[in-house]
Amino acid sequence: MAEEKVVGSAGRGRWRVIAVAVVVLLLVAGIFWWRSRGHESTDDAQVDGHITQISARVGGPVIKVNVTNNRAVKAGDVLVQIDQREYEIAVQRAKAELADAQANAAAARTGVPIAQVETRSGVSTASGGVQEAEAAVAGSEQQIEAARANLIAAQARLREREASATKTARDVERFRGLAQKDEISQQQFDAAVSQADASRAAADAAKSDAAAAQTAIAVAEQRTRQLHGAAAQARANLATAQTAPQQLKVTEARASAAEARVQQAQAALAQADLNLQYACVKAPTDGVVSRKTVEVGQMVQAGQPLMALVDLTDVWVTANFKETQLKAMHPGQTASVEVDALGGREFKGHVDSIAAATGAKFSLLPPENATGNYVKVVQRIPVKIVLEPGQDADHQLRPGMSVTPTIYTR
């Protein structure tokens, strides 16, 4: 009887233990469910930041390096000094070329108003010369017509006086026979001889007038030919003067080209000044120098990396959440970040943005699932978490540190 009581008591004790264990398990499960409800977490996350690759903008030998690895620098600090002598010479040459171009442009600009005045006066003068030459030609042709009329009149008088001289000469011959026979008086014969002499003199005078008229015609024709030549030259001068507007355009185009060369020289000088400034490599932002590869005496080329500059004043967290965790996640939700390197120190932040594609889409070889061997794999999408201001005043966070972020979706 006593043994049965002991066995029953032991059985009840075991059931109590089992019941307590079940309650504890249920309590733990409830706590886990309560804690896991309303937030998402991942250990696939790290600190990110701005890492600027400092490269040479110009080539040349390095004469000075002012920094070492892991040294903090300020924006504008000189990091590397490249030999500037070659670039100083280039600046002086560019200045000289600019001065020469400006002088040529000034001369070209001066020639434009001169060409404009010459164009207007040249056309006016040439037009007047053509008019004068044509008027002279017309006057000379009128003189030729008058000389020809005089010639015709002189030739008519010559024929008339030659006929009269012939008649009086014959009369003298008849009177001579009659005078010898004393049929007429000597006075009549002398009168006939005098008249014949006068008729011959008049005929000779008429012949001289006709010759003079002929000479006048030849002179007038010669002068007319000269005037025609002068008129042709005047018309040629007018044609040349009428091309002056095109020549003015050429002058203006040369002036514009000279101005363009001035602008080219100014651009070349600006580029030379920039190259001179680029020989002094400066820090674009505050940061810490890393991966320095440049040394004094080294010959660097344009575009050659010299070092990296890490900005520790602006860091954030990139967390790669599974696509199944993004159902209730959106920008603006609060988050906490535990940093492994700082012994689990927690930082507060919020969701800034969610990437537009999965990380696999940005890989060098994105997966191609258009095959018969497709296997569904849960993808991860980067989520940017920005820390609240003032939490990392001593800049202990470094890009690449592993962190565990938790985003509170409720």
Secondary structure, DSSP 4 states (H G I P E B T S, - for coil): -HHHHHHHHHHHHHHHHHHHHHHHHHHHHHHHHHHHTTEEE-S-EEEEEEEEEEE-SS-EEEEEE---TT-EE-TT-EEEEE--HHHHHHHHHHHHHHHHHHHHHHHHHHHHHHHHHHHHHHHHHHHHHHHHHHHHHHHHHHHHHHHHHHHHHHHHHHHHHHHHHHHHHHHHHHHHHHHHTTSS-HHHHHHHHHHHHHHHHHHHHHHHHHHHHHHHHHHHHHHHHHHHHHHHHHHHHHHHHHTHHHHHHHHHHHHHHHHHHHHHHHHHHHHHHHHHHHTEEE-SSSEEEES----TT-EE-TT-EEEEEEEEEEEEEEEEEEGGG-TT--TT-EEEEEEGGGTSEEEEEEEEEE-SS-GGGGSSS-----STT------EEEEEEEEPTTTTTT----TT-BEEEEEE--
